[in-house]
Amino acid sequence: MIQIFPFNYQHNLIASHAHEIRRKVFVVEQSVESTQEFDQFETFCQHYLAYFENRAVGTARWRETDQGIKLERIAVLPQYRCHGIGTILLKHLIEDVKIHQRCIYVTAQLHMCAWFEKNGFVLEGDEFIEVGIPHRKLVYPNWPTLK
């Protein structure tokens, strides 16, 4: 059973689980510098923790930017990636942010673009480098952009 729980970064115990998942996925697996992974936005974001069989296995966050609502730091531990956890987590974030009636977008690593497209996102703009990794911006077109 997959369960998704929202939390704020001030909840130290819960945040430590999300922090460890992100450390394993982004810092260890993908060699992102920890100073780039854990940033000044941590306390401003809405964070989520995904549980599978009562284990913390995935995490994500969103924040408001001048371009809309940016979904970020979506990560699932490698051994749990074929259980639909990331998709459920992503759909949960989308439902939660729709209330803001703003553009929903991500900047995704190239190898993840097809997954985001499968989940309703559309590529926008050119490839760019973020934290040393090629990325593309994708937008969720099923929600209006209000300017």
N, C-alpha and C positions, 0 to 999 in steps of 0.2 A: 504494500500500500504506500502510495506517495502522498505526502502532506507538505504544504507550503505555509510557512509562517513569516509574516512581516516583522521586522524589528528595527529599532534605531541603534546606531553604533554605540550608544552609551550603555546598552545592556551588555556588560562585559563578558559574561559567560557565553551567551549566544554569539556575540560578535567574535569571540575567540574561535568558535567553530568555523564561521565563515572565513575568518582571517586565515585559518589553517588550510582550508580548501583552496582558497586563492593562492596561498603560498605554494602549495603542491602543484597546482595546475599552471599558474603563470610564472612564478619565480623558478621553481625547480624544473618542471617539464619543458617550459618554453623559454627559459633563460632571460626573463624580464627582470630588470633591476628592481629590488624591493622598494626603493625610493620612488620609482615610477609607478609601481603597482598600487602602493598605499599612498594616497595623495591627500591634498588639502580639502577634498570634497567629502571625505568619509562621514563627517558629522552632519553634513547637509543632505545626504542622500537617504532615500528610503531603501532599506536593505531587506533581503529575503533569504531564508534558509530552507532548503528542500531536504526532507527526510524520506528515506526509503527503508522499510523494515526497521523503523526506530533508530536509524543511523543518519547523522548529518552527512549528506553526500553531494549537495549542490548549493550554489548561492548565486545571487545577482543583486543588482541595485539599479535605481533610476534617480535622475535629477533633472531639474529644470535648467535649460540653457536659453540663450537668445534665439536659438533655432527651433526650440520646442522641448519635448521630453526625450531625453537620451537614456536608453537602456544600456547598462554597462556591466562589466565584470561578471558576465554569465559564465559560470564554470561548474562542471560536474566532474567528480573524481573519475579517473580512467576506467576503473573496474565496474562503474555503474552507468556507463554511457549508452548502453543498448537497452535501456529500460523505459525510455520515453520521458525521463526526468527533466531534461532540458526543455523539451517541448511543453510540458505541463507548466514548468517554471516560467517560460516565456509567455505563454497564454495568460497566466495569472498576472504578470506584470502589465500586459496590454490591457486587460480588463480593469486593473486598478488605476491606470493612468488616463483612461478615456474620459473620466470626469473633468479633466483639465481642458479638454477640447482644444488641444494643441497638436502639432505635428509630432508623431512618434518616430524615432529613428535610432539607428545603431551605427557604429563604425566597427566593422567586422573584419577579422583576419580573412584573407582570401579563401583559405580552405573551409571557412564557415559560411561563405556567401550562399552557396546552394541550399544549405539548411535553412537560412533565414528566408530565402526565396520560397522554399517549400512551405514555410509558415506564414506566407502572405506579404513579405517585404519585397520591395522593388529596388534594384540598383540605381544609384544616382551619383553622377560625377565620376571622376577619374580615380585611379589607384593612387594611394599615397602611403608614406611610411609613418608609422606610429610605433613608438618604443622599439624601433629597429625591425619591425615586422610589416610587410605589405598589407594594407587594409583597403576597404571600399566602404562608402557610406550607403546605407540602405534605408528606405523610408517605408512606413506602414501606410499604404494608400487608402485603407478602409476607414480612415478617420480624417475628418476635414482639418485643413490647416487654417486657423483663424489668425489673421494678422491685425 
